[in-house]
Amino acid sequence: MRVDKWLSAVNVVKRRTIATDMLKSGVVLVNGMKAKASKNVAIGDTVTIEYLKGAKSYEVLQIPVTKTIPKSQKEEYVKAL
């Protein structure tokens, strides 16, 4: 799954356009390397978002098959590091 779709599907960011803008700005890293929106994520990858007040890292636990998942199921798909 593309990293921009994954960020919005697992409710890390609210909208895919926000995820795409973050990727264009270069603040999203996949396994320590700057990523483009088309970068695919796999189970076990680490996605880091560098905010102004610090960075947040997430581990990919599962790839969702639907466009979005309920917020109550977020822990099954992503783990904050």
N, CA, C and O atoms as CSV, one atom per row, in Angstrom:
chain,resi,resn,atom,element,x,y,z
A,1,MET,N,N,0.845,-1.172,0.000
A,1,MET,CA,C,0.000,0.000,0.000
A,1,MET,C,C,0.895,1.242,0.000
A,1,MET,O,O,1.939,1.268,0.652
A,2,ARG,N,N,0.482,2.240,-0.721
A,2,ARG,CA,C,1.234,3.501,-0.763
A,2,ARG,C,C,1.261,4.143,0.616
A,2,ARG,O,O,0.307,4.017,1.384
A,3,VAL,N,N,2.344,4.826,0.927
A,3,VAL,CA,C,2.498,5.403,2.257
A,3,VAL,C,C,1.463,6.500,2.519
A,3,VAL,O,O,1.000,6.637,3.651
A,4,ASP,N,N,1.092,7.277,1.513
A,4,ASP,CA,C,0.079,8.312,1.736
A,4,ASP,C,C,-1.286,7.703,2.028
A,4,ASP,O,O,-2.018,8.205,2.881
A,5,LYS,N,N,-1.634,6.626,1.329
A,5,LYS,CA,C,-2.898,5.927,1.614
A,5,LYS,C,C,-2.871,5.292,2.995
A,5,LYS,O,O,-3.866,5.326,3.719
A,6,TRP,N,N,-1.733,4.711,3.361
A,6,TRP,CA,C,-1.616,4.049,4.660
A,6,TRP,C,C,-1.768,5.046,5.802
A,6,TRP,O,O,-2.454,4.761,6.783
A,7,LEU,N,N,-1.136,6.209,5.686
A,7,LEU,CA,C,-1.226,7.220,6.746
A,7,LEU,C,C,-2.665,7.656,6.992
A,7,LEU,O,O,-3.063,7.848,8.141
A,8,SER,N,N,-3.448,7.815,5.932
A,8,SER,CA,C,-4.834,8.232,6.109
A,8,SER,C,C,-5.731,7.057,6.492
A,8,SER,O,O,-6.677,7.238,7.258
A,9,ALA,N,N,-5.457,5.860,5.980
A,9,ALA,CA,C,-6.308,4.703,6.264
A,9,ALA,C,C,-6.252,4.283,7.730
A,9,ALA,O,O,-7.261,3.857,8.291
A,10,VAL,N,N,-5.079,4.401,8.353
A,10,VAL,CA,C,-4.941,3.971,9.755
A,10,VAL,C,C,-5.092,5.142,10.723
A,10,VAL,O,O,-4.765,5.014,11.903
A,11,ASN,N,N,-5.578,6.266,10.243
A,11,ASN,CA,C,-5.910,7.433,11.055
A,11,ASN,C,C,-4.707,8.086,11.731
A,11,ASN,O,O,-4.832,8.611,12.837
A,12,VAL,N,N,-3.549,8.059,11.084
A,12,VAL,CA,C,-2.403,8.810,11.590
A,12,VAL,C,C,-2.585,10.282,11.225
A,12,VAL,O,O,-2.306,11.167,12.035
A,13,VAL,N,N,-3.055,10.542,10.002
A,13,VAL,CA,C,-3.438,11.892,9.576
A,13,VAL,C,C,-4.898,11.851,9.153
A,13,VAL,O,O,-5.428,10.784,8.845
A,14,LYS,N,N,-5.550,13.010,9.136
A,14,LYS,CA,C,-6.989,13.038,8.883
A,14,LYS,C,C,-7.358,12.808,7.424
A,14,LYS,O,O,-8.334,12.119,7.128
A,15,ARG,N,N,-6.574,13.387,6.506
A,15,ARG,CA,C,-6.913,13.276,5.088
A,15,ARG,C,C,-5.684,12.893,4.276
A,15,ARG,O,O,-4.550,13.183,4.657
A,16,ARG,N,N,-5.933,12.240,3.160
A,16,ARG,CA,C,-4.827,11.817,2.293
A,16,ARG,C,C,-4.091,13.008,1.697
A,16,ARG,O,O,-2.884,12.934,1.467
A,17,THR,N,N,-4.797,14.100,1.444
A,17,THR,CA,C,-4.129,15.280,0.893
A,17,THR,C,C,-3.112,15.846,1.880
A,17,THR,O,O,-2.063,16.348,1.478
A,18,ILE,N,N,-3.425,15.764,3.165
A,18,ILE,CA,C,-2.478,16.214,4.189
A,18,ILE,C,C,-1.243,15.317,4.168
A,18,ILE,O,O,-0.114,15.799,4.252
A,19,ALA,N,N,-1.467,14.011,4.056
A,19,ALA,CA,C,-0.354,13.062,3.991
A,19,ALA,C,C,0.515,13.345,2.764
A,19,ALA,O,O,1.742,13.312,2.856
A,20,THR,N,N,-0.108,13.619,1.625
A,20,THR,CA,C,0.635,13.906,0.401
A,20,THR,C,C,1.462,15.179,0.553
A,20,THR,O,O,2.614,15.222,0.121
A,21,ASP,N,N,0.885,16.217,1.164
A,21,ASP,CA,C,1.620,17.460,1.395
A,21,ASP,C,C,2.809,17.231,2.325
A,21,ASP,O,O,3.881,17.797,2.111
A,22,MET,N,N,2.627,16.406,3.353
A,22,MET,CA,C,3.719,16.103,4.279
A,22,MET,C,C,4.846,15.364,3.556
A,22,MET,O,O,6.024,15.621,3.803
A,23,LEU,N,N,4.476,14.449,2.665
A,23,LEU,CA,C,5.482,13.717,1.907
A,23,LEU,C,C,6.231,14.639,0.946
A,23,LEU,O,O,7.444,14.506,0.783
A,24,LYS,N,N,5.521,15.570,0.311
A,24,LYS,CA,C,6.171,16.524,-0.593
A,24,LYS,C,C,7.127,17.437,0.165
A,24,LYS,O,O,8.151,17.853,-0.377
A,25,SER,N,N,6.796,17.752,1.419
A,25,SER,CA,C,7.646,18.611,2.238
A,25,SER,C,C,8.865,17.877,2.767
A,25,SER,O,O,9.805,18.509,3.249
A,26,GLY,N,N,8.866,16.560,2.686
A,26,GLY,CA,C,10.021,15.789,3.125
A,26,GLY,C,C,10.081,15.517,4.614
A,26,GLY,O,O,11.161,15.275,5.153
A,27,VAL,N,N,8.931,15.553,5.294
A,27,VAL,CA,C,8.934,15.323,6.743
A,27,VAL,C,C,8.544,13.895,7.104
A,27,VAL,O,O,8.489,13.556,8.286
A,28,VAL,N,N,8.271,13.049,6.106
A,28,VAL,CA,C,7.907,11.655,6.360
A,28,VAL,C,C,9.062,10.759,5.930
A,28,VAL,O,O,9.543,10.842,4.800
A,29,LEU,N,N,9.496,9.904,6.848
A,29,LEU,CA,C,10.581,8.973,6.575
A,29,LEU,C,C,10.056,7.548,6.692
A,29,LEU,O,O,9.298,7.241,7.612
A,30,VAL,N,N,10.445,6.689,5.784
A,30,VAL,CA,C,10.124,5.264,5.859
A,30,VAL,C,C,11.440,4.527,6.031
A,30,VAL,O,O,12.304,4.570,5.156
A,31,ASN,N,N,11.588,3.857,7.150
A,31,ASN,CA,C,12.832,3.150,7.495
A,31,ASN,C,C,14.043,4.074,7.441
A,31,ASN,O,O,15.119,3.673,6.995
A,32,GLY,N,N,13.863,5.321,7.900
A,32,GLY,CA,C,14.965,6.269,7.983
A,32,GLY,C,C,15.291,7.020,6.716
A,32,GLY,O,O,16.215,7.833,6.711
A,33,MET,N,N,14.560,6.776,5.634
A,33,MET,CA,C,14.820,7.463,4.367
A,33,MET,C,C,13.604,8.286,3.966
A,33,MET,O,O,12.467,7.845,4.135
A,34,LYS,N,N,13.846,9.494,3.429
A,34,LYS,CA,C,12.735,10.326,2.981
A,34,LYS,C,C,11.953,9.595,1.909
A,34,LYS,O,O,12.524,8.962,1.021
A,35,ALA,N,N,10.627,9.694,2.010
A,35,ALA,CA,C,9.767,8.923,1.119
A,35,ALA,C,C,8.941,9.834,0.225
A,35,ALA,O,O,8.627,10.968,0.586
A,36,LYS,N,N,8.593,9.317,-0.949
A,36,LYS,CA,C,7.637,9.962,-1.834
A,36,LYS,C,C,6.277,9.337,-1.575
A,36,LYS,O,O,6.190,8.289,-0.935
A,37,ALA,N,N,5.219,9.965,-2.062
A,37,ALA,CA,C,3.856,9.470,-1.829
A,37,ALA,C,C,3.654,8.081,-2.408
A,37,ALA,O,O,2.833,7.318,-1.897
A,38,SER,N,N,4.376,7.736,-3.455
A,38,SER,CA,C,4.185,6.451,-4.107
A,38,SER,C,C,4.964,5.316,-3.449
A,38,SER,O,O,4.854,4.167,-3.877
A,39,LYS,N,N,5.740,5.614,-2.429
A,39,LYS,CA,C,6.525,4.580,-1.726
A,39,LYS,C,C,5.586,3.580,-1.069
A,39,LYS,O,O,4.653,3.967,-0.365
A,40,ASN,N,N,5.829,2.304,-1.294
A,40,ASN,CA,C,5.011,1.260,-0.683
A,40,ASN,C,C,5.536,0.926,0.705
A,40,ASN,O,O,6.745,0.871,0.929
A,41,VAL,N,N,4.609,0.702,1.638
A,41,VAL,CA,C,4.980,0.265,2.975
A,41,VAL,C,C,4.610,-1.206,3.117
A,41,VAL,O,O,3.665,-1.693,2.497
A,42,ALA,N,N,5.373,-1.891,3.939
A,42,ALA,CA,C,5.134,-3.310,4.190
A,42,ALA,C,C,5.083,-3.528,5.697
A,42,ALA,O,O,5.467,-2.655,6.475
A,43,ILE,N,N,4.612,-4.688,6.094
A,43,ILE,CA,C,4.532,-5.021,7.513
A,43,ILE,C,C,5.944,-5.018,8.090
A,43,ILE,O,O,6.860,-5.610,7.520
A,44,GLY,N,N,6.106,-4.347,9.222
A,44,GLY,CA,C,7.408,-4.255,9.873
A,44,GLY,C,C,8.155,-2.969,9.583
A,44,GLY,O,O,9.150,-2.681,10.247
A,45,ASP,N,N,7.704,-2.182,8.605
A,45,ASP,CA,C,8.356,-0.909,8.295
A,45,ASP,C,C,8.121,0.103,9.410
A,45,ASP,O,O,7.128,0.027,10.134
A,46,THR,N,N,9.045,1.049,9.538
A,46,THR,CA,C,8.917,2.139,10.496
A,46,THR,C,C,8.673,3.427,9.731
A,46,THR,O,O,9.459,3.798,8.859
A,47,VAL,N,N,7.583,4.108,10.057
A,47,VAL,CA,C,7.236,5.381,9.427
A,47,VAL,C,C,7.414,6.470,10.476
A,47,VAL,O,O,6.809,6.407,11.546
A,48,THR,N,N,8.245,7.474,10.175
A,48,THR,CA,C,8.524,8.566,11.097
A,48,THR,C,C,8.034,9.861,10.488
A,48,THR,O,O,8.284,10.143,9.316
A,49,ILE,N,N,7.328,10.655,11.295
A,49,ILE,CA,C,6.868,11.980,10.873
A,49,ILE,C,C,7.574,13.000,11.743
A,49,ILE,O,O,7.481,12.945,12.970
A,50,GLU,N,N,8.278,13.929,11.119
A,50,GLU,CA,C,9.033,14.944,11.837
A,50,GLU,C,C,8.171,16.206,11.966
A,50,GLU,O,O,8.055,16.990,11.025
A,51,TYR,N,N,7.573,16.385,13.144
A,51,TYR,CA,C,6.790,17.583,13.428
A,51,TYR,C,C,7.727,18.668,13.941
A,51,TYR,O,O,8.898,18.406,14.214
A,52,LEU,N,N,7.208,19.893,14.072
A,52,LEU,CA,C,8.028,20.994,14.576
A,52,LEU,C,C,8.464,20.762,16.019
A,52,LEU,O,O,9.566,21.154,16.405
A,53,LYS,N,N,7.616,20.134,16.809
A,53,LYS,CA,C,7.927,19.911,18.225
A,53,LYS,C,C,8.588,18.560,18.477
A,53,LYS,O,O,8.757,18.173,19.633
A,54,GLY,N,N,8.958,17.846,17.447
A,54,GLY,CA,C,9.597,16.544,17.614
A,54,GLY,C,C,9.054,15.535,16.629
A,54,GLY,O,O,8.109,15.812,15.891
A,55,ALA,N,N,9.651,14.377,16.623
A,55,ALA,CA,C,9.270,13.337,15.674
A,55,ALA,C,C,8.434,12.263,16.358
A,55,ALA,O,O,8.592,11.993,17.548
A,56,LYS,N,N,7.542,11.658,15.580
A,56,LYS,CA,C,6.754,10.521,16.046
A,56,LYS,C,C,6.988,9.368,15.084
A,56,LYS,O,O,6.970,9.546,13.866
A,57,SER,N,N,7.208,8.183,15.645
A,57,SER,CA,C,7.463,7.002,14.828
A,57,SER,C,C,6.351,5.990,15.018
A,57,SER,O,O,5.784,5.859,16.102
A,58,TYR,N,N,6.052,5.284,13.951
A,58,TYR,CA,C,5.006,4.270,13.951
A,58,TYR,C,C,5.525,3.021,13.259
A,58,TYR,O,O,6.274,3.106,12.286
A,59,GLU,N,N,5.124,1.860,13.766
A,59,GLU,CA,C,5.465,0.596,13.134
A,59,GLU,C,C,4.230,0.048,12.426
A,59,GLU,O,O,3.134,0.051,12.986
A,60,VAL,N,N,4.409,-0.421,11.194
A,60,VAL,CA,C,3.314,-0.994,10.414
A,60,VAL,C,C,3.091,-2.430,10.895
A,60,VAL,O,O,3.972,-3.278,10.756
A,61,LEU,N,N,1.904,-2.700,11.463
A,61,LEU,CA,C,1.580,-4.038,11.937
A,61,LEU,C,C,0.766,-4.821,10.917
A,61,LEU,O,O,0.958,-6.026,10.752
A,62,GLN,N,N,-0.143,-4.133,10.233
A,62,GLN,CA,C,-0.974,-4.750,9.203
A,62,GLN,C,C,-1.239,-3.727,8.111
A,62,GLN,O,O,-1.119,-2.521,8.327
A,63,ILE,N,N,-1.598,-4.222,6.940
A,63,ILE,CA,C,-1.998,-3.363,5.833
A,63,ILE,C,C,-3.511,-3.474,5.712
A,63,ILE,O,O,-4.021,-4.572,5.491
A,64,PRO,N,N,-4.257,-2.356,5.852
A,64,PRO,CA,C,-5.714,-2.431,5.743
A,64,PRO,C,C,-6.152,-2.738,4.311
A,64,PRO,O,O,-5.512,-2.321,3.345
A,65,VAL,N,N,-7.252,-3.474,4.198
A,65,VAL,CA,C,-7.783,-3.803,2.873
A,65,VAL,C,C,-8.874,-2.827,2.454
A,65,VAL,O,O,-9.232,-2.773,1.277
A,66,THR,N,N,-9.409,-2.051,3.402
A,66,THR,CA,C,-10.433,-1.060,3.093
A,66,THR,C,C,-9.814,0.329,3.080
A,66,THR,O,O,-8.670,0.521,3.492
A,67,LYS,N,N,-10.593,1.293,2.600
A,67,LYS,CA,C,-10.091,2.665,2.482
A,67,LYS,C,C,-9.766,3.270,3.844
A,67,LYS,O,O,-8.753,3.952,3.993
A,68,THR,N,N,-10.610,3.026,4.828
A,68,THR,CA,C,-10.346,3.495,6.190
A,68,THR,C,C,-10.738,2.406,7.170
A,68,THR,O,O,-11.512,1.502,6.852
A,69,ILE,N,N,-10.188,2.515,8.361
A,69,ILE,CA,C,-10.531,1.575,9.421
A,69,ILE,C,C,-11.152,2.364,10.564
A,69,ILE,O,O,-10.889,3.560,10.684
A,70,PRO,N,N,-11.964,1.739,11.404
A,70,PRO,CA,C,-12.493,2.438,12.577
A,70,PRO,C,C,-11.355,2.812,13.542
A,70,PRO,O,O,-10.388,2.065,13.691
A,71,LYS,N,N,-11.484,3.962,14.185
A,71,LYS,CA,C,-10.440,4.399,15.113
A,71,LYS,C,C,-10.235,3.414,16.246
A,71,LYS,O,O,-9.145,3.346,16.814
A,72,SER,N,N,-11.268,2.643,16.588
A,72,SER,CA,C,-11.140,1.665,17.665
A,72,SER,C,C,-10.218,0.507,17.280
A,72,SER,O,O,-9.717,-0.194,18.159
A,73,GLN,N,N,-9.986,0.293,15.973
A,73,GLN,CA,C,-9.126,-0.798,15.514
A,73,GLN,C,C,-7.724,-0.331,15.130
A,73,GLN,O,O,-6.950,-1.107,14.569
A,74,LYS,N,N,-7.392,0.911,15.419
A,74,LYS,CA,C,-6.102,1.481,15.021
A,74,LYS,C,C,-4.924,0.681,15.579
A,74,LYS,O,O,-3.909,0.526,14.900
A,75,GLU,N,N,-5.048,0.172,16.808
A,75,GLU,CA,C,-3.947,-0.544,17.455
A,75,GLU,C,C,-3.596,-1.847,16.741
A,75,GLU,O,O,-2.488,-2.357,16.907
A,76,GLU,N,N,-4.523,-2.397,15.946
A,76,GLU,CA,C,-4.253,-3.620,15.201
A,76,GLU,C,C,-3.381,-3.357,13.966
A,76,GLU,O,O,-2.737,-4.275,13.458
A,77,TYR,N,N,-3.359,-2.122,13.486
A,77,TYR,CA,C,-2.664,-1.790,12.253
A,77,TYR,C,C,-1.392,-0.991,12.457
A,77,TYR,O,O,-0.489,-1.052,11.623
A,78,VAL,N,N,-1.301,-0.247,13.543
A,78,VAL,CA,C,-0.153,0.633,13.762
A,78,VAL,C,C,0.210,0.643,15.242
A,78,VAL,O,O,-0.655,0.587,16.115
A,79,LYS,N,N,1.534,0.715,15.501
A,79,LYS,CA,C,2.005,0.795,16.884
A,79,LYS,C,C,2.906,2.009,16.996
A,79,LYS,O,O,3.875,2.136,16.246
A,80,ALA,N,N,2.597,2.905,17.927
A,80,ALA,CA,C,3.438,4.080,18.144
A,80,ALA,C,C,4.706,3.652,18.878
A,80,ALA,O,O,4.660,2.899,19.850
A,81,LEU,N,N,5.827,4.147,18.391
A,81,LEU,CA,C,7.117,3.809,18.995
A,81,LEU,C,C,7.635,4.938,19.864
A,81,LEU,O,O,8.711,4.822,20.450
